Amino acid sequence: MPAVIPLHVARGGLTLHHVVSDITGVTGMRILRAIVAGERDSKVLAAFRDVRCKSSVETIRDALTGNYRPEHVFALRQAIELYDTYQTKVQDCDAEIERSVRALPAEDGAASLPPRRIRTVQKNEPAFDVRPVLHALLGVDLTQIHGIGPYSALRIIAECGTDMSRWRTAKHFTSWLTLAPGSKISGGKVLSSRTRRSTNRAAVLLRLAATTVGRTNTALGAFFRRLAVRTGKAKAVTATARKIAVLLYNTLRHGMAYVDPGADYYEQRYRQRTIDNLRRRADALGFSLVETPTPG
């Protein structure tokens, strides 16, 4: 539905959807509803700008200069009414999801809910607070894992369930997700180690989480960026998604509390592993690896 509204805005020379990134956000909907209500003054319409909007009042005002033909306004009114109808249906779905999740048996003896790690709200997140509901159900807070927000956690649990004992180990779980390397072997020779193609929706969500975490200053983010440079972004997404899946499995199966060691910790460990490998190779070739003091 959000893609329909800009089409009607564009008619008549209006370019609001070019200067407001989310036309169905606070600024966009305020202006569109005012247009449908009969307002035509671009200065008055631009004044509906929300303080969080990145475009200036002047930019929005220029984008609202055009022809407000009656048939276009009528089409816009129809689009907004349909949008409101769909929003009502979405709220009904959110209420049903909340009722269904709360009806599930809660975990006994769950620890207290840890502080919220992220403050931003994911787009299309349910109207109710997902985090405490999931915590009561699982006994752990999956949102402490970087890349997983409340809505992502809810969707992942909807796909794989809460009982991780169905998979004996984390390797079995990542294999089910098709995030583990393949094993095409013939005559003792590895023919291919590519991951299998799959439509597993939990794997799709974990890949999205990996893409998000790749932009963070965390150990997982540092792992993603280093791997992306070495092997390419596609393989980095799969490998990071697998790491997140292992953390998810261990949290649900064993109650592991995830604490991010930080990007610096990962870089230090990577440096130490590199030095150890160089020292072993030098020893094997009969050489001695000597560290050069850094000039002070």
C-alpha positions, 0 to 999 in steps of 0.5 A, a space after each residue: 500500500 505505501 507504494 500506491 500513495 506516491 503515485 498519486 502524489 507525483 501527479 500534478 507535478 508534486 514531488 513530496 515522495 522525493 524529499 520525504 523518504 517515508 511517505 507514510 511516516 509522520 510528516 508525509 501522512 500529515 501533509 497528505 491528510 491536509 491536502 485531502 482536507 482541502 489545504 493547498 498553500 505549500 507554506 502551510 503544508 510544509 509547516 506539518 514537517 516533523 522535527 525528525 524529518 531530514 528535509 528542510 521546510 523550504 525543500 518540502 515547500 518547493 516539492 508541494 508546488 504543483 497542480 492539485 487537480 480534483 481527479 488526482 486529489 480524489 485518487 489520493 483520498 481513495 489511496 489514504 482510505 485504503 491505507 487506513 483500512 489496511 492499518 486497521 487490519 494490521 492492528 487486528 493481526 497484532 492483537 491476535 499475535 499478542 493473544 496467541 503468544 501470551 496463551 503459550 506456557 511461560 518459562 518457569 524460573 526465568 531471570 529478570 529481563 535485562 536492560 533494553 539494548 536497542 532503542 530504535 523501533 523496527 519498521 512494521 513492528 507489532 503494536 505491543 511490546 514484544 520483548 517482555 512477552 518473548 522473555 516470559 515465553 523463552 526465559 532468555 532475551 534474544 535481543 541481547 544478540 547483536 543483529 536481532 531485534 524484538 520483531 526479528 526474534 518473534 519471526 525467527 521463533 515463529 519459524 524454528 519454535 522454542 524447543 532447540 532439543 530437536 537439533 542435537 547440536 548447533 551444527 545440526 541446527 545450522 545445517 537445517 538452516 542451510 547456513 553450514 558449508 556443503 559437503 559434496 565429496 567423491 573419492 575422498 575429494 571435496 567437490 563443493 562446499 557451497 551452502 545449499 539453496 533454500 527457502 528457509 525463512 528463518 535463514 533469510 531473517 538471520 541473513 538480514 541480521 548479518 547484514 545489519 550487524 556488519 555495520 556495527 562496532 561489535 565483534 560480529 561486525 568486525 568478523 563480517 567486515 574482515 571476511 567481506 574483504 577476504 572472500 566477498 560480501 555474499 560469503 560474509 553474510 552467510 558466515 555471520 548469519 551462521 555465527 548468529 544462528 549458533 548464538 541463538 541456539 546456545 541461548 535457547 538450548 543452554 540459556 547462554 547469556 551473550 555479551 559482546 566482547 567488542 570489535 577491538 577484542 576480535 581484532 586483537 585475537 585475529 592479530 594473535 592468530 596471524 602471528 601464531 600461524 607465521 611463527 609455526 610456518 617459520 619454525 617449520 622452515 627453520 627460521 625464527 620469527 623476531 618481533 621488531 620493536 615499535 618506535 616510541 
